[in-house]
């Protein structure tokens, strides 16, 4: 291998380790944990203790709902299917010491759709357990499913010990980064279900004892009605966890996801959540770089049935920049190359790194334009000789 080739490999390999987080305009919050990501660009706009383990309280219910959404999408769970409230479950999750409730009744049959509204809008602990038992037979079995799916979608620092986030001596824990990842998967993989269930301002279920009046409860989402485009996700509160919120809003096609945790009061959660989300939209702007399918560059292929591969944008690519920043942006393509075959069309094989004044580099994915298979024996031998002698 020639010195020129070695130097090129080293440079390409090192540049892939560039940080993704953009340089954030100033934001101060008393929350011990805070995190914000711009889904339109993938940039992390704010990170304060993003990987610190913490109890999620009811924010764990986002995982319960995500599992249900997955099963609905696969056709394994029907929204009109009826779940029965076991008397034992009702007894455990009934009354003031059971926390937030949907006010289910023993032996009541409830549709999956209504249970989901009860979980998302009312934060019903009872609804979570009834749903878990309907899907998996027991809450314990459902929790195993939660953890399996969490691992599959990249929640690397989270674990669930129950379906509703009830305190369990540290068995259940999450991080702000993982909650944001979970919110992102929920929104992007299940857009119709997300729109249906996550932005309802109130829900009516159950009746009061004595008068039998219908019980209507408001959604506790602090952004709904206060921030344009707000449409989810979930609050959480226990004495152990404090007041937390995982939220999202979309303005003109630009979607932000935020997480706050450890706040000290209900009203503080409202004020901080609104302030944080407004900061994300006002202090940052999204700049479109190129449309989906645009070929950015051609890369050399190693030991493939093609010698070159086009690197294309897998979606419309945008970058997040501080508001008011000019358009003096520089881009460069980085990858560990030459890129070794085989790979499929759409595989992530390179990155577009964008840098500019007063901002750290942001890294956007580039994918293969077409399939590339392994080279045959003769072509592999010739490629080896070309590489050895530094020939193109």
C-alpha positions in Angstrom: 0.0 0.0 0.0 1.5 3.4 -1.0 2.0 6.2 1.6 -0.6 8.2 -0.3 -3.2 5.5 0.1 -2.4 5.1 3.8 -2.7 8.8 4.4 -6.0 9.0 2.6 -7.5 6.1 4.6 -6.4 7.7 7.9 -7.9 11.0 7.1 -11.2 9.6 6.0 -11.5 7.4 9.1 -10.7 10.2 11.5 -13.2 12.6 10.0 -16.1 10.2 10.5 -15.6 10.8 14.3 -16.6 14.4 14.1 -19.2 15.5 16.6 -22.8 15.8 15.5 -23.9 18.4 18.1 -24.2 21.9 16.8 -22.8 24.9 18.7 -25.9 26.0 20.8 -27.0 29.6 21.3 -27.3 30.2 25.1 -30.2 28.6 26.9 -30.5 28.3 30.7 -32.8 26.0 32.5 -33.0 24.8 36.1 -33.8 21.3 34.9 -30.9 19.0 35.8 -31.6 17.1 32.6 -32.4 18.7 29.2 -32.1 17.6 25.6 -33.3 18.8 22.2 -32.9 17.3 18.7 -33.9 18.8 15.4 -35.3 15.8 13.5 -35.2 17.7 10.2 -31.4 17.8 10.3 -30.5 15.3 13.0 -28.6 18.0 14.9 -28.6 18.0 18.7 -29.4 21.6 19.6 -29.0 21.2 23.4 -27.7 18.6 25.7 -27.4 18.8 29.5 -26.7 15.4 31.2 -28.2 13.6 28.2 -26.9 10.2 29.3 -27.5 10.3 33.0 -29.8 7.5 34.1 -33.0 8.6 35.7 -36.4 7.3 36.6 -38.9 8.2 33.8 -42.1 8.1 35.8 -45.0 8.2 33.2 -42.7 9.0 30.3 -42.1 5.3 30.3 -45.6 5.0 28.8 -44.2 6.2 25.5 -42.5 2.8 25.2 -45.7 1.0 26.1 -47.5 2.9 23.4 -44.7 2.4 20.9 -44.9 -1.4 21.3 -48.7 -1.3 20.8 -48.2 0.9 17.7 -45.7 -1.7 16.3 -48.2 -4.5 16.8 -51.0 -2.5 15.2 -48.9 -1.7 12.2 -48.0 -5.4 11.8 -51.7 -6.4 12.0 -51.2 -8.3 15.3 -53.3 -6.0 17.4 -56.6 -4.4 16.3 -57.8 -1.0 17.5 -61.3 -2.3 17.9 -60.3 -5.4 19.9 -61.7 -5.5 23.4 -59.5 -6.0 26.5 -61.1 -7.1 29.8 -60.2 -5.4 33.0 -59.3 -8.2 35.5 -60.7 -7.5 39.0 -57.2 -8.0 40.4 -55.7 -5.4 38.1 -58.5 -3.0 38.9 -57.9 -3.5 42.6 -54.2 -2.8 42.3 -54.6 0.3 40.2 -57.7 1.9 41.7 -57.8 4.7 44.2 -55.7 7.7 45.1 -52.6 5.7 46.0 -52.5 4.2 42.5 -51.6 7.5 40.8 -53.1 8.6 37.5 -56.0 6.5 36.4 -58.4 6.1 33.5 -61.2 5.1 36.0 -61.7 1.7 34.6 -64.1 -0.7 36.2 -63.6 -4.4 37.1 -64.6 -6.8 34.3 -65.2 -3.8 32.0 -64.3 -4.4 28.3 -62.4 -1.6 26.7 -61.2 -1.2 23.1 -57.5 -1.0 22.4 -58.1 2.5 20.9 -59.7 3.7 24.1 -57.0 2.2 26.3 -54.4 4.1 24.2 -56.3 7.3 24.7 -56.4 6.5 28.4 -52.6 6.0 28.4 -51.6 9.0 26.3 -54.2 11.6 27.3 -55.0 10.6 30.9 -51.7 8.9 31.8 -53.7 6.0 33.2 -51.6 3.5 35.1 -54.5 1.1 35.1 -54.8 1.4 31.3 -51.2 0.5 30.8 -51.5 -2.7 32.8 -54.7 -3.8 31.1 -53.2 -3.2 27.7 -50.0 -5.1 28.7 -52.0 -8.1 30.0 -54.2 -8.2 26.9 -51.1 -8.2 24.6 -48.8 -10.5 26.5 -50.9 -12.3 29.1 -49.0 -10.7 32.0 -47.4 -7.4 32.6 -44.0 -9.1 33.2 -44.1 -10.7 29.8 -45.1 -7.4 28.2 -42.2 -5.7 29.9 -39.8 -8.2 28.4 -41.2 -7.2 25.0 -40.7 -3.6 25.9 -37.0 -4.2 26.6 -36.5 -6.3 23.5 -37.9 -3.5 21.3 -36.0 -0.8 23.2 -32.8 -2.6 22.4 -33.7 -3.0 18.7 -34.3 0.7 18.2 -31.1 1.7 20.0 -32.1 2.7 23.5 -28.7 1.7 24.8 -29.0 3.1 28.3 -32.6 2.3 29.3 -34.5 -0.6 31.0 -38.1 -1.1 31.8 -39.4 -3.0 34.9 -43.1 -2.3 34.3 -45.5 -0.9 31.8 -46.4 2.5 33.4 -43.2 3.9 35.0 -44.3 3.3 38.5 -41.4 3.6 41.0 -39.7 0.2 41.3 -36.5 0.8 43.3 -34.4 1.7 40.3 -35.3 -1.3 38.0 -36.8 1.1 35.5 -34.5 3.8 34.2 -34.0 5.9 31.0 -31.8 8.7 29.7 -32.9 11.9 28.0 -31.1 10.8 24.8 -33.0 7.5 24.8 -36.3 9.2 25.4 -35.7 11.5 22.4 -34.7 8.5 20.3 -37.9 6.7 21.4 -40.0 9.8 20.5 -38.3 10.0 17.1 -39.1 6.3 16.3 -42.7 6.8 17.4 -43.2 9.8 15.2 -41.4 8.6 12.1 -42.5 5.0 12.1 -46.1 5.5 13.0 -47.1 9.0 11.8 -50.9 8.2 11.5 -51.2 6.6 14.9 -49.1 9.3 16.4 -51.4 12.0 15.0 -54.5 10.1 16.1 -53.5 9.5 19.7 -50.9 12.0 20.9 -52.5 15.4 20.5 -56.0 15.0 22.0 -56.7 17.8 24.5 -59.0 15.8 26.7 -60.7 12.4 27.0 -63.8 11.2 28.8 -64.0 7.8 30.5 -65.5 6.4 33.6 -68.2 7.8 35.9 -68.1 9.4 39.4 -69.5 7.4 42.3 -72.9 8.4 43.4 -74.0 10.9 40.8 -72.6 8.8 37.9 -71.3 11.8 36.0 -68.9 11.2 33.1 -65.3 11.9 34.0 -63.4 14.2 31.6 -59.7 14.7 32.2 -57.4 17.1 30.3 -54.2 16.2 28.6 -51.2 17.3 30.8 -49.0 18.1 27.8 -47.7 21.6 28.6 -47.1 22.5 25.0 -50.6 21.9 23.6 -52.4 25.2 23.0 -49.2 27.1 24.0 -46.7 26.3 21.2 -47.6 26.3 17.5 -47.4 22.8 16.0 -47.2 21.0 19.4 -48.6 17.5 19.1 -47.1 15.2 21.8 -45.8 13.3 23.7 -45.9 12.6 27.5 -45.4 14.1 30.9 -44.2 12.3 34.0 -44.1 12.9 37.7 -43.3 11.0 40.8 -41.6 12.2 44.0 -38.5 10.4 43.0 -38.3 11.7 39.4 -39.7 15.2 39.8 -41.6 16.7 37.0 -40.6 15.7 33.5 -41.7 16.0 29.9 -40.8 14.5 26.5 -42.4 16.7 23.8 -42.5 17.5 20.1 -43.7 20.2 17.8 -43.6 20.7 14.0 -43.5 24.1 12.5 -43.5 24.4 8.7 -42.1 20.9 8.3 -39.3 21.4 10.9 -39.8 19.0 13.8 -38.1 19.3 17.2 -38.1 16.8 20.0 -37.3 17.9 23.6 -36.8 16.2 27.0 -36.8 17.9 30.4 -36.5 16.1 33.7 -36.1 16.7 37.4 -38.1 20.0 37.6 -39.7 20.8 41.0 -43.3 21.8 40.1 -46.2 21.5 37.8 -46.2 25.2 36.7 -42.4 25.2 36.4 -42.7 22.3 33.9 -45.2 24.3 31.8 -43.0 27.4 31.8 -39.7 25.6 31.1 -41.2 23.3 28.4 -42.8 26.3 26.5 -39.6 28.3 26.9 -37.4 25.5 25.7 -39.4 24.6 22.7 -39.8 28.3 21.6 -36.0 28.7 22.0 -35.4 25.7 19.7 -37.5 27.3 16.9 -36.5 30.9 17.4 -32.7 30.6 18.2 -32.2 28.1 15.4 -33.1 27.9 11.7 -33.2 25.1 9.2 -31.3 25.5 6.0 -32.1 23.1 3.1 -29.0 21.6 1.4 -30.2 19.2 -1.2 -33.3 17.1 -2.2 -33.7 13.4 -1.8 -31.9 11.4 -4.4 -29.3 14.0 -5.3 -25.9 12.5 -6.1 -23.3 14.3 -4.0 -20.1 12.5 -5.0 -18.7 9.2 -6.4 -16.6 7.0 -4.2 -14.1 4.2 -5.0 -15.3 0.6 -4.3 -13.0 -2.1 -3.0 -13.4 -5.7 -4.2 -16.8 -5.0 -5.8 -18.4 -5.9 -9.2 -18.3 -2.1 -9.8 -15.3 0.1 -9.2 -17.3 3.2 -8.2 -20.5 4.0 -6.4 -22.6 7.2 -6.3 -23.3 8.7 -2.9 -26.8 10.1 -2.7 -29.1 11.9 -0.3 -31.5 9.4 1.4 -34.0 12.2 2.1 -34.2 15.9 1.8 -31.1 17.0 3.7 -31.1 20.1 6.0 -28.7 21.6 8.5 -29.6 23.5 11.7 -27.8 26.8 12.1 -28.0 29.6 14.7 -30.6 32.1 13.6 -29.1 35.0 11.7 -26.0 33.0 10.6 -25.1 33.7 7.0 -24.9 31.0 4.3 -21.1 30.6 4.5 -21.3 26.9 4.9 -18.7 24.4 3.8 -19.4 20.7 3.0 -17.2 17.7 2.5 -17.9 14.0 2.0 -16.2 11.6 4.5 -16.1 7.8 4.6 -13.7 5.0 5.4 -12.6 4.2 2.0 -12.4 2.7 -0.4 -15.8 1.4 0.5 -15.7 -2.4 0.7 -18.3 -4.5 -1.2 -20.9 -5.9 -1.0 -23.6 -3.4 -0.1 -27.2 -2.7 -1.1 -28.8 0.3 -2.6 -29.8 2.7 0.2 -27.1 1.4 2.7 -25.5 4.2 4.7 -21.9 4.2 3.5 -20.7 7.8 3.8 -21.5 11.2 5.5 -21.8 14.8 4.4 -20.1 17.0 7.0 -21.3 20.6 7.1 -19.4 23.3 8.9 -19.6 27.0 9.2 -18.6 30.0 11.4 -19.8 29.8 15.0 -21.1 26.3 14.6 -19.7 22.8 15.2 -19.8 20.4 12.3 -23.0 18.5 11.6 -23.0 15.1 10.0 -25.7 14.0 7.5 -26.0 10.4 6.0 -25.3 9.5 2.4 -26.3 6.2 0.9 -25.4 3.9 -1.9 -27.0 4.8 -5.3 -27.2 1.1 -6.3 -26.4 -2.5 -5.3 -22.8 -3.5 -5.5 -21.8 -7.2 -5.3 -18.5 -8.9 -4.5 -16.0 -9.0 -7.4 -15.2 -12.4 -8.9 -11.8 -14.1 -8.4 -10.0 -12.5 -11.3 -11.3 -9.0 -10.5 -10.3 -9.3 -6.9 -6.8 -10.3 -7.9 -6.5 -7.4 -10.3 -7.9 -5.0 -7.7 -5.3 -6.2 -5.2 -2.6 -5.5 -7.7 -3.9 -2.1 -8.5 -4.1 -1.2 -4.8 -0.6 -2.6 -4.1 1.0 -0.5 -6.8 -1.1 2.6 -6.2 -2.8 2.4 -9.6 -6.3 3.8 -10.2 
